[in-house]
Amino acid sequence: MAPGPGPVGPYKTCYHRFAQWEADGTWDRILQHLQAEADAAGDLDWRGQIDSTIVRAHQHAAGARKGGSPRRTPARSRASAGHEAG
Protein backbone atom coordinates (compact mmCIF):
# COMPACT_ATOMS: atom_id res chain seq x y z
CA MET A 1 0.00 0.00 0.00
CA ALA A 2 1.34 3.44 -0.93
CA PRO A 3 1.98 5.96 1.83
CA GLY A 4 -0.76 8.51 2.38
CA PRO A 5 -0.46 12.23 1.77
CA GLY A 6 2.07 13.91 3.99
CA PRO A 7 2.28 17.56 5.02
CA VAL A 8 3.11 18.55 1.42
CA GLY A 9 0.68 16.25 -0.39
CA PRO A 10 0.88 12.85 -2.04
CA TYR A 11 4.42 11.65 -2.76
CA LYS A 12 3.67 11.18 -6.47
CA THR A 13 2.64 14.82 -6.75
CA CYS A 14 5.79 15.93 -4.92
CA TYR A 15 8.02 13.75 -7.09
CA HIS A 16 6.33 14.92 -10.30
CA ARG A 17 6.82 18.54 -9.27
CA PHE A 18 10.46 17.92 -8.32
CA ALA A 19 11.16 16.19 -11.66
CA GLN A 20 9.38 18.95 -13.59
CA TRP A 21 11.42 21.64 -11.84
CA GLU A 22 14.62 19.72 -12.57
CA ALA A 23 13.70 19.41 -16.26
CA ASP A 24 12.68 23.05 -16.73
CA GLY A 25 15.71 24.50 -14.93
CA THR A 26 13.92 25.81 -11.83
CA TRP A 27 16.48 24.29 -9.44
CA ASP A 28 19.36 25.82 -11.46
CA ARG A 29 17.71 29.26 -11.34
CA ILE A 30 17.20 28.97 -7.57
CA LEU A 31 20.85 27.99 -7.09
CA GLN A 32 22.08 30.87 -9.28
CA HIS A 33 19.90 33.35 -7.37
CA LEU A 34 21.08 32.11 -3.96
CA GLN A 35 24.72 32.16 -5.08
CA ALA A 36 24.36 35.70 -6.45
CA GLU A 37 22.84 36.90 -3.17
CA ALA A 38 25.51 35.19 -1.06
CA ASP A 39 28.28 36.51 -3.33
CA ALA A 40 26.94 40.08 -3.14
CA ALA A 41 26.85 39.80 0.66
CA GLY A 42 30.45 38.55 0.69
CA ASP A 43 29.40 35.19 2.11
CA LEU A 44 31.05 33.04 -0.59
CA ASP A 45 34.67 32.10 -0.82
CA TRP A 46 35.30 31.27 -4.48
CA ARG A 47 38.84 30.03 -3.75
CA GLY A 48 37.63 26.57 -2.73
CA GLN A 49 39.26 23.62 -4.44
CA ILE A 50 38.74 19.91 -4.49
CA ASP A 51 41.33 17.27 -5.12
CA SER A 52 40.04 13.96 -6.39
CA THR A 53 42.85 12.09 -4.68
CA ILE A 54 41.18 12.69 -1.32
CA VAL A 55 37.60 12.05 -2.41
CA ARG A 56 36.88 8.38 -1.98
CA ALA A 57 34.19 6.74 -4.06
CA HIS A 58 32.49 3.55 -3.05
CA GLN A 59 33.81 0.54 -4.99
CA HIS A 60 30.44 0.09 -6.68
CA ALA A 61 30.54 3.64 -8.02
CA ALA A 62 33.21 2.50 -10.46
CA GLY A 63 31.23 -0.54 -11.58
CA ALA A 64 32.92 -3.13 -9.37
CA ARG A 65 31.03 -6.34 -8.75
CA LYS A 66 29.43 -6.73 -5.34
CA GLY A 67 31.60 -9.00 -3.21
CA GLY A 68 34.79 -8.28 -5.14
CA SER A 69 36.21 -9.98 -8.18
CA PRO A 70 34.92 -13.41 -9.13
CA ARG A 71 37.20 -16.19 -7.90
CA ARG A 72 39.12 -18.09 -10.51
CA THR A 73 39.86 -21.73 -10.10
CA PRO A 74 43.58 -22.42 -9.91
CA ALA A 75 45.08 -23.73 -13.14
CA ARG A 76 46.21 -27.33 -13.05
CA SER A 77 49.92 -27.79 -13.34
CA ARG A 78 51.34 -29.68 -16.31
CA ALA A 79 52.85 -32.30 -14.00
CA SER A 80 49.47 -33.36 -12.60
CA ALA A 81 47.61 -33.12 -15.91
CA GLY A 82 48.58 -36.61 -17.06
CA HIS A 83 48.13 -38.36 -13.71
CA GLU A 84 44.34 -38.45 -13.44
CA ALA A 85 42.57 -41.45 -11.99
CA GLY A 86 40.63 -43.27 -14.55
N, C-alpha and C positions, 0 to 999 in steps of 0.2 A: 504494500500500500504506500502511495506517495505521501510525503509529509504535507501537512496542511499549511495554509497561508501563515506566514510569519508576520512580524511587525511591518514589513515592507511589501507584503503581498505574496502571491504564489511564486515558488522558486522558478517555474518555467517563465513567468513574466519577467522576473528579475534577470534571469540568464539571457532571455531574448533581448532585453534592453541593453544589458552589458555588451553582448555580441554586436548589436546594432551600433552602439557608440564606438566600439573598437573599429568596426568597418568604415564608419563615416568620418573618423578622425577626431571625434569629440574628446577622447582621452588625451590625444596629442595636443589639442588646443588647450585643454585644462593644464597640462604639464607646462607648456610654453608660457601661459599666463602666470602660473605660480612661480616659475623660474624668473620671469621678467620682474615680477614684484619683489622677489627675494634679492635679485641682483641690484635693483634700484635702491633697496634699503641697505645694501652692503652686507647682506647675510649669506652670500655665497662666496666660497673660495674656489675659484676656477683653476687653481694650481694642483688639484688632486690628480693622482696618477694611480694606475693599477698595473701590477706586474703579474703576468700569468704564471710565473714560476712559483708564486705563493698562493695561488687560487687552486684549491684541490677540487677536482670533479670526481663524482662517484664513478666507480669502475663501469657501471652500466650506462653512464652518459656517453661513453666512447664506443658503445656497442658490444661490450664484453658479454660473454655468456654468463648467466647466473650460475654460481658455483664454481667458477673458474674454467680453465681450459678442459676440454674432454680428455680423459685419460687414454693413452695409447698403450696397447699391449706390447710388451717387450719383444723385440725381434729375436727369433731363434738363431742361435749361433750355427755356423756351418758344421761344426764338429758334432752337434747333437742331431742335425738334420737327417743323417742316414741311419741313426740308431733307434728308430721307432719300433715299438712292440707291434707284432703283427703277424 
